[in-house]
Amino acid sequence: MTEPTDLAVPLPPKVRLVVLFGGQSAEHEVSCVTAAHVLRAADPGRYELAPIGITREGTWLQSDDALSALDAGSALLPARLEASGVEVDPLPAVRAGADHLPVVVLPLLHGPHGEDGTVQGLLEVANVPFVGSGVLGSAVCMDKAMAKTVAQAAGIPQCKAFSLTAAQGTAAQLAAKAETVMALGSIDFPVFVKPANLGSSVGITKAHDSDELVTAIEAALSYDDRLVVEETVAGREIEVAVLGNSVTSRPPRASVPGEIVPGHEFYDYDDKYLDGAAQLLIPADLPPDEADAVRTLAVEVFLAMRCDGLARVDFFYEPDGRGWLLNEVNTIPGFTPQSMYPKLWEATGVSYGQLIDELVALALERHDRRAGFSTKR
């Protein structure tokens, strides 16, 4: 199946594309790899590229090594970038060049301080167009506990889960509370314990008994002060990529669905990024009516969560049970050519380079629409 890739708005002849990477999260390394691929794929005739790295401590740096490699030819870019170079002030750095070119920021920052609405808020205040969801959509989708609350209110089917906070006690006390809630909600071991605000499966543990539950809670609380305990679903893992803006003359569209077949007990960080044991099946082997159903549901989730630009919507599929169950929404999904989001669009007829162009166009469309709002009483 293929779909047209007409852009949201016509792109200007040239755009200064600020690529933010690195960041203050456990997903720093993933971001550095993603940025190298984006810089390599972006059309230099269309974009003036400006890579800016953010260290684990939060310092913004102009990536001089990346700029030198780009000047010599993108093929000389390393496999991953380093957040190194000359320190810059965030707002002047993202606005630089706006006097002669339109500027769009592409935040490739996974996890806290990047995917959670913080950087998006900075860019909104700076009045700079950026790729992806705004403050609300980013924050809601980053916080797994809040996302489940919103999904429930919107009537979106999802697996059984509940949240706990560090303020409720020690890991052992939280584990006891969790087992009480599990008994009341008919949730059996094994369960997944996840930090509420993190991605790439970092900090996630599958707990098979009471002792493992305590250890899993300790691990999750080392990353966040809020965690989610979730039932294990014996279903297939299906993902759909969505592209578009929530408010637009054309509705967001969904890619063909793909399936993850984990190489480990579950689709963990090593499975995603290190040993490559997982299989990505694109398109997923689904009956046509079910493929259409999950694509429709993915767009419904995208709209309910106030997403813009891009999102990867992950589902569980119980063909002989509850059907489609929402797992989570990623507003800045993995974006290397080998990542699920670009691969899903490639299978739907949108190349990696075209995808970058579409996202930049969507960023400009969203910014232009919001710039037209009245500020008068």
Secondary structure, 3 states (H helix, E strand, C coil): CCCCCCCCCCCCCCEEEEEEEECCCCCHHHHHHHHHHHHHHCCCCCEEEEEEEECCCCCEEECHHHHHHHHHCHHHCCCCCCCCCEECCHHHHHHCCCCCCCEEEEECCCCCCCCCCHHHHHHHHCCCCECCCCHHHHHHHHCHHHHHHHHHHCCCCECCEEEEEHHHCCHHHHHHHHHHHHHHCCCCCCEEEEECCCCCCCCCEEECCHHHHHHHHHHHHCCCCEEEEEECCCCEEEEEEEEEECCCCCCCEECCCEEEECCCCCCCHHHHHHCCCCEEECCCCCCHHHHHHHHHHHHHHHHHCCCEEEEEEEEEEECCCCEEEEEEEECCCCCCCCCHHHHHHHHHCCCHHHHHHHHHHHHHHHHHHHHCCCCCC
